[in-house]
Amino acid sequence: MSASATPLFVEVGNDPRPYAWGRVDGVAQVLGAPGSGGPEAELWLGAHPGSPTRAVDAPWPTLVAWEQANGATLPFLLKILVAAGPLSLQAHPTSAQAAAGFADEEARGVPLEAAHRNYKDPFAKPELIVALEDGFEALCGFRPVDEIVADLDVLSARAGSDALQPWRDVLSGSDGLRAGFSWLLAGGAGPEVAVAVLVAAAAGDARFELVTRLAEAYPGDPGIAVALMLHHITLAAGESLWLPAGNIHAYLRGAGVELMGPSDNVLRGGLTPKHVDVPELERVLTFAPSADDRLLPVELADGVRSYRPRIHASGADVPFELLAVTADATLRLDGPSLAIVTDGAFTLADADADADADADADAIAVSRGVAVFVTRAATVRASGSGRLWIATAR
């Protein structure tokens, strides 16, 4: 089928991922849809084979089939994420690291679904998230060593114990962030006792409430102590974080719109019962203090904001951006795009359509909870009000 014969707008959909950390009926609540009655953690919109998006009344059943039919690749994966509790501490590889890691595990015959597999695909997963509600919490990036040490001194004095001293010593030495992280994840009696003392000393102190919360969710996990090394950030609705390759992070609770590379490569570092490959994680991590990982939106026009990520840590430009539309707007989309409405309703129309053509063929009504695939580059006129999110290539 020729590109001109393919509809510009195709309704798409998917089923929420029922990960244990998801909020009960979480995705349904965001989209104003009936809930499943169980945890709904993520809705994937894209062509990743782990959860391919279905197409409605289209020449292809899924966006994976669209890629195959068109010899194209969507350079992003759009998600609705709703967390009731903490996700694992994690980081994602660069493009080169992902390609090399995937090729290595394929060559060694590691099954794709094996619990100990690190690389599910050969792609990078830089990501951004925009809070859909006030109070979205995340751990993101390392704090300066002196700030971490100052907290350890407070907690050590309160505990009346020297169990935190070995951790303090390695943090205060050369390459302190790497050394302190490695010491915690090495396991053994020292780190185990340090985590227990840390949790006991933090109890009842609002300043260290997160330590107590994480200990309740993952008792004895070294990630409880790693969390003290990271920035604890709370976002208001509309605020955003940018998480390039090598950035250690964990979402703690809240709802957001997430846009990332088309990948499911996750290297975990704690707060999880899943596989933790410490050497591979340390190879990927950036062990440097992070000043501020917030991503400030750019106002393109009245009612249109663009969340444009900074340059990728590898030096390569990030091939996507997220548009937030709240009112009537005309938007130039430079390639295939995905849109979803979380509030209100919009009509999307082809602004370049021939005035004599069938208007219904070049427009689609998009109410709350509806997702649309824009099949090619176009100038799109959005009419309506609410919150329309568009993931598009750059």
C-alpha positions as CSV (number, residue, x, y, z in Angstrom):
1,M,0.0,0.0,0.0
2,S,1.4,3.4,-0.9
3,A,2.0,6.1,1.7
4,S,-0.6,8.3,0.2
5,A,-3.2,5.5,0.6
6,T,-2.4,4.9,4.2
7,P,-4.6,7.0,6.6
8,L,-2.7,9.8,8.3
9,F,-4.4,9.1,11.7
10,V,-4.8,5.6,13.0
11,E,-6.3,4.8,16.4
12,V,-4.1,2.5,18.5
13,G,-4.2,0.9,21.9
14,N,-2.6,-1.6,24.3
15,D,-3.2,-3.3,27.6
16,P,-1.6,-2.0,30.8
17,R,1.4,-3.9,32.2
18,P,0.5,-5.4,35.6
19,Y,3.8,-4.9,37.4
20,A,3.5,-5.3,41.2
21,W,4.7,-1.7,41.8
22,G,1.8,-0.3,39.8
23,R,-1.2,1.5,41.4
24,V,-4.4,-0.4,41.4
25,D,-6.4,0.7,38.3
26,G,-3.6,3.3,37.9
27,V,-3.5,3.6,34.1
28,A,-7.3,3.4,33.9
29,Q,-7.6,6.3,36.4
30,V,-5.2,8.4,34.3
31,L,-7.1,7.7,31.1
32,G,-10.7,7.7,32.5
33,A,-11.3,4.1,31.5
34,P,-12.6,1.1,33.4
35,G,-10.0,-0.5,35.6
36,S,-8.8,-4.1,35.7
37,G,-9.0,-4.3,39.5
38,G,-5.3,-5.1,39.8
39,P,-2.1,-3.1,39.6
40,E,-1.7,-1.2,36.3
41,A,1.9,0.1,36.1
42,E,2.6,1.1,32.5
43,L,0.9,1.5,29.1
44,W,3.3,1.1,26.2
45,L,2.7,2.9,23.0
46,G,5.2,2.0,20.3
47,A,6.7,-0.9,18.4
48,H,8.7,-2.7,21.1
49,P,8.1,-6.4,20.7
50,G,7.8,-6.7,24.5
51,S,4.3,-5.1,24.3
52,P,3.5,-4.1,20.7
53,T,0.8,-1.5,20.3
54,R,-2.3,-2.7,18.4
55,A,-3.7,-0.7,15.5
56,V,-7.5,-0.3,14.9
57,D,-8.9,-0.5,11.3
58,A,-5.4,-0.2,9.8
59,P,-3.5,-2.0,7.1
60,W,-1.3,-3.7,9.8
61,P,-2.3,-5.2,13.1
62,T,0.4,-3.7,15.3
63,L,3.1,-1.0,15.1
64,V,5.7,-3.8,14.8
65,A,4.0,-4.9,11.6
66,W,3.9,-1.2,10.5
67,E,7.7,-1.1,11.0
68,Q,8.1,-4.3,8.9
69,A,5.8,-3.1,6.2
70,N,7.5,0.3,5.8
71,G,11.1,-0.6,6.5
72,A,11.0,2.1,9.2
73,T,11.8,2.3,12.9
74,L,10.0,4.3,15.5
75,P,12.9,6.0,17.5
76,F,10.9,6.2,20.7
77,L,8.5,4.4,23.1
78,L,5.8,6.4,24.8
79,K,4.4,5.3,28.1
80,I,1.9,6.2,30.8
81,L,3.5,5.2,34.1
82,V,1.7,5.0,37.4
83,A,3.7,3.9,40.5
84,A,2.2,3.1,43.9
85,G,5.6,2.1,45.3
86,P,9.3,2.3,44.3
87,L,10.7,0.8,41.1
88,S,14.2,-0.7,41.1
89,L,17.3,1.4,41.2
90,Q,18.4,1.3,37.6
91,A,20.5,2.7,34.8
92,H,20.4,2.4,31.0
93,P,23.2,1.9,28.5
94,T,24.5,4.0,25.6
95,S,23.8,2.9,22.1
96,A,27.3,1.3,21.8
97,Q,27.0,-0.4,25.2
98,A,23.5,-1.8,24.3
99,A,24.6,-3.1,20.9
100,A,27.7,-4.7,22.3
101,G,25.9,-6.2,25.3
102,F,23.1,-7.6,23.2
103,A,25.5,-9.1,20.7
104,D,27.5,-10.7,23.5
105,E,24.5,-12.3,25.2
106,E,23.2,-13.5,21.8
107,A,26.5,-15.1,21.0
108,R,26.6,-16.8,24.4
109,G,23.1,-18.2,23.8
110,V,21.5,-16.5,26.8
111,P,17.7,-16.9,26.3
112,L,16.0,-13.6,25.7
113,E,13.6,-14.2,28.6
114,A,16.2,-15.5,31.0
115,A,16.0,-13.8,34.5
116,H,19.8,-13.1,34.4
117,R,19.8,-11.5,30.9
118,N,20.8,-7.8,30.9
119,Y,20.2,-6.8,27.3
120,K,16.7,-7.4,25.8
121,D,17.5,-5.5,22.6
122,P,20.4,-3.6,21.0
123,F,19.1,-0.1,21.7
124,A,19.7,2.7,24.1
125,K,17.0,3.9,26.5
126,P,17.5,7.5,27.3
127,E,14.3,8.7,28.9
128,L,12.3,11.7,30.1
129,I,9.3,11.8,32.4
130,V,6.7,14.5,32.9
131,A,4.6,14.4,36.1
132,L,0.8,14.1,35.5
133,E,0.1,15.0,39.1
134,D,1.7,16.9,42.0
135,G,4.0,14.9,44.2
136,F,5.7,12.6,41.7
137,E,8.8,11.4,43.5
138,A,12.0,10.0,42.1
139,L,15.6,9.3,43.0
140,C,17.8,10.7,40.3
141,G,21.6,11.1,40.0
142,F,24.4,11.1,42.6
143,R,24.7,13.7,45.3
144,P,28.0,15.4,46.1
145,V,30.1,13.2,48.5
146,D,30.3,15.8,51.2
147,E,26.5,15.9,51.5
148,I,26.3,12.1,51.8
149,V,29.0,12.1,54.4
150,A,27.4,14.8,56.4
151,D,24.2,12.7,56.6
152,L,26.2,9.6,57.6
153,D,27.8,11.6,60.5
154,V,24.3,12.6,61.7
155,L,23.0,9.0,61.5
156,S,26.2,7.5,63.1
157,A,26.0,9.9,66.1
158,R,22.3,9.0,66.5
159,A,23.0,5.3,66.3
160,G,26.0,5.4,68.7
161,S,27.7,2.8,66.4
162,D,30.7,2.7,64.1
163,A,29.0,0.4,61.6
164,L,28.7,3.2,59.1
165,Q,32.4,4.1,59.3
166,P,33.7,1.7,56.7
167,W,31.2,3.1,54.2
168,R,32.1,6.6,55.2
169,D,35.8,5.9,54.7
170,V,35.5,4.6,51.2
171,L,33.2,7.5,50.3
172,S,35.8,9.9,51.5
173,G,38.6,8.4,49.5
174,S,39.5,8.6,45.9
175,D,36.7,7.9,43.4
176,G,34.4,8.0,46.4
177,L,31.0,7.6,44.7
178,R,32.2,4.5,42.8
179,A,33.9,3.1,45.9
180,G,30.9,3.8,48.2
181,F,28.5,2.3,45.7
182,S,30.6,-0.8,45.2
183,W,31.1,-1.4,48.9
184,L,27.4,-1.4,49.5
185,L,26.6,-3.8,46.6
186,A,29.5,-6.2,47.4
187,G,27.4,-7.8,50.1
188,G,28.7,-9.4,53.3
189,A,28.5,-8.6,56.9
190,G,29.8,-5.0,56.8
191,P,27.2,-3.7,54.3
192,E,24.4,-5.7,55.8
193,V,25.1,-4.3,59.3
194,A,25.5,-0.8,57.9
195,V,22.0,-1.0,56.2
196,A,20.4,-2.2,59.5
197,V,22.1,0.5,61.5
198,L,21.1,3.1,58.9
199,V,17.5,2.1,59.0
200,A,17.4,2.1,62.9
201,A,19.0,5.5,63.1
202,A,16.6,7.0,60.5
203,A,13.4,5.8,62.3
204,G,11.1,8.6,63.4
205,D,13.1,11.3,61.6
206,A,11.1,13.2,58.9
207,R,14.4,14.1,57.2
208,F,15.1,10.5,56.6
209,E,11.6,9.3,56.0
210,L,12.5,7.8,52.6
211,V,15.0,5.4,54.3
212,T,12.2,4.1,56.5
213,R,9.8,3.8,53.6
214,L,12.2,1.9,51.4
215,A,13.1,-0.4,54.3
216,E,9.5,-1.3,54.7
217,A,9.2,-2.2,51.0
218,Y,12.6,-3.9,50.7
219,P,13.9,-5.0,54.1
220,G,17.7,-5.3,54.2
221,D,18.2,-4.3,50.6
222,P,21.4,-2.4,50.0
223,G,19.4,0.0,47.7
224,I,18.1,1.6,50.9
225,A,21.6,2.9,51.6
226,V,22.3,3.7,47.9
227,A,19.2,5.9,48.0
228,L,21.0,8.1,50.6
229,M,23.6,8.8,47.9
230,L,21.0,10.1,45.4
231,H,19.0,13.2,44.9
232,H,15.4,12.8,46.1
233,I,13.3,14.9,43.8
234,T,9.5,15.7,44.0
235,L,7.9,17.1,40.9
236,A,4.7,19.1,40.5
237,A,2.4,18.4,37.6
238,G,4.0,19.4,34.3
239,E,7.6,19.3,35.7
240,S,10.0,16.9,34.1
241,L,13.2,14.9,34.6
242,W,15.7,14.0,31.9
243,L,17.6,10.7,32.4
244,P,20.4,10.1,29.9
245,A,22.4,6.9,29.7
246,G,24.4,6.2,32.8
247,N,22.2,8.1,35.1
248,I,21.1,6.1,38.2
249,H,17.5,6.6,39.1
250,A,14.3,5.1,40.5
251,Y,10.7,6.4,40.4
252,L,9.2,6.1,43.8
253,R,5.5,7.0,43.3
254,G,3.2,9.0,41.2
255,A,1.8,9.2,37.6
256,G,3.7,10.5,34.6
257,V,4.0,10.5,30.8
258,E,7.3,8.9,29.9
259,L,9.2,9.1,26.6
260,M,12.3,7.0,25.9
261,G,14.3,5.2,23.3
262,P,12.6,2.0,21.9
263,S,14.3,-0.3,24.4
264,D,13.7,-2.4,27.5
265,N,17.3,-2.6,28.6
266,V,17.5,-2.1,32.4
267,L,20.5,-2.7,34.6
268,R,19.3,-2.8,38.2
269,G,21.1,-1.8,41.4
270,G,18.8,-2.6,44.3
271,L,15.2,-2.2,45.6
272,T,14.3,-5.3,43.6
273,P,14.0,-9.1,43.8
274,K,15.2,-9.3,40.2
275,H,18.7,-9.9,38.8
276,V,21.4,-7.4,39.8
277,D,24.6,-7.6,37.7
278,V,26.9,-5.4,39.7
279,P,30.0,-5.4,37.4
280,E,27.8,-4.6,34.3
281,L,25.9,-1.9,36.1
282,E,29.1,-0.3,37.3
283,R,30.5,-0.3,33.8
284,V,27.4,1.6,32.6
285,L,27.0,4.1,35.5
286,T,28.2,7.6,35.4
287,F,29.9,8.1,38.8
288,A,29.8,11.9,39.1
289,P,27.5,14.2,41.1
290,S,24.5,15.4,39.2
291,A,23.6,19.1,39.7
292,D,20.0,19.1,38.5
293,D,18.3,16.6,36.3
294,R,15.1,18.6,35.8
295,L,14.2,19.3,32.2
296,L,12.7,22.7,31.6
297,P,10.0,22.8,28.8
298,V,10.3,25.2,25.9
299,E,7.2,27.3,25.1
300,L,6.6,26.9,21.3
301,A,3.3,28.8,21.1
302,D,0.3,29.5,23.3
303,G,-0.9,26.2,24.6
304,V,2.1,24.2,23.3
305,R,5.2,23.1,25.3
306,S,8.1,21.0,24.1
307,Y,10.1,18.8,26.3
308,R,13.3,18.6,24.4
309,P,16.1,16.5,25.9
310,R,19.6,17.7,26.2
311,I,22.4,16.1,24.2
312,H,22.8,12.4,25.0
313,A,25.8,11.5,27.3
314,S,27.4,9.7,24.3
315,G,27.4,13.0,22.3
316,A,24.6,11.8,20.0
317,D,21.5,13.9,19.6
318,V,18.4,12.5,21.2
319,P,16.0,11.6,18.4
320,F,12.7,12.5,20.1
321,E,10.7,15.1,21.9
322,L,7.4,15.3,23.8
323,L,4.8,18.0,23.0
324,A,2.2,19.0,25.6
325,V,-0.8,20.7,23.9
326,T,-3.5,22.3,26.0
327,A,-5.4,24.4,23.4
328,D,-5.9,24.9,19.7
329,A,-2.6,24.7,17.9
330,T,-0.9,23.9,14.5
331,L,2.0,21.5,14.8
332,R,4.7,20.5,12.3
333,L,5.5,16.8,12.9
334,D,8.7,15.7,11.1
335,G,7.9,12.0,11.1
336,P,5.6,9.3,12.5
337,S,4.3,10.3,15.9
338,L,2.1,9.0,18.7
339,A,-0.5,11.0,20.6
340,I,-2.7,10.4,23.6
341,V,-5.2,12.5,25.5
342,T,-5.2,12.4,29.4
343,D,-7.7,15.3,29.9
344,G,-10.4,16.9,27.7
345,A,-10.8,16.1,24.0
346,F,-9.2,17.2,20.7
347,T,-9.7,16.8,17.0
348,L,-6.6,16.2,15.0
349,A,-6.7,17.2,11.3
350,D,-4.3,17.3,8.4
351,A,-3.6,21.0,7.9
352,D,-2.2,20.4,4.4
353,A,-5.2,18.4,3.2
354,D,-6.8,19.4,-0.1
355,A,-9.9,21.5,0.7
356,D,-11.8,19.3,-1.8
357,A,-10.8,16.0,-0.2
358,D,-13.0,14.0,2.2
359,A,-12.5,15.9,5.5
360,D,-13.3,12.8,7.5
361,A,-10.4,10.9,6.0
362,D,-8.0,13.6,7.2
363,A,-9.2,14.1,10.7
364,I,-9.8,12.1,13.9
365,A,-11.6,12.8,17.2
366,V,-9.5,12.0,20.2
367,S,-11.2,11.9,23.6
368,R,-9.6,11.2,27.0
369,G,-7.9,7.8,27.0
370,V,-7.7,7.5,23.2
371,A,-4.3,7.1,21.5
372,V,-3.5,7.9,17.9
373,F,-0.6,7.0,15.5
374,V,0.3,9.7,13.0
375,T,1.7,7.6,10.2
376,R,4.0,10.1,8.5
377,A,5.3,13.6,8.6
378,A,2.6,16.2,8.5
379,T,1.4,19.6,9.6
380,V,-1.4,18.7,12.1
381,R,-4.1,21.0,13.4
382,A,-5.2,20.2,17.0
383,S,-8.5,21.7,18.0
384,G,-9.8,21.3,21.6
385,S,-8.7,21.7,25.1
386,G,-7.3,19.6,27.9
387,R,-4.0,17.7,27.8
388,L,-2.8,16.2,24.6
389,W,0.6,14.5,24.5
390,I,2.5,13.9,21.3
391,A,5.7,12.0,21.0
392,T,7.5,12.8,17.8
393,A,10.9,12.4,16.1
394,R,13.4,15.3,16.1
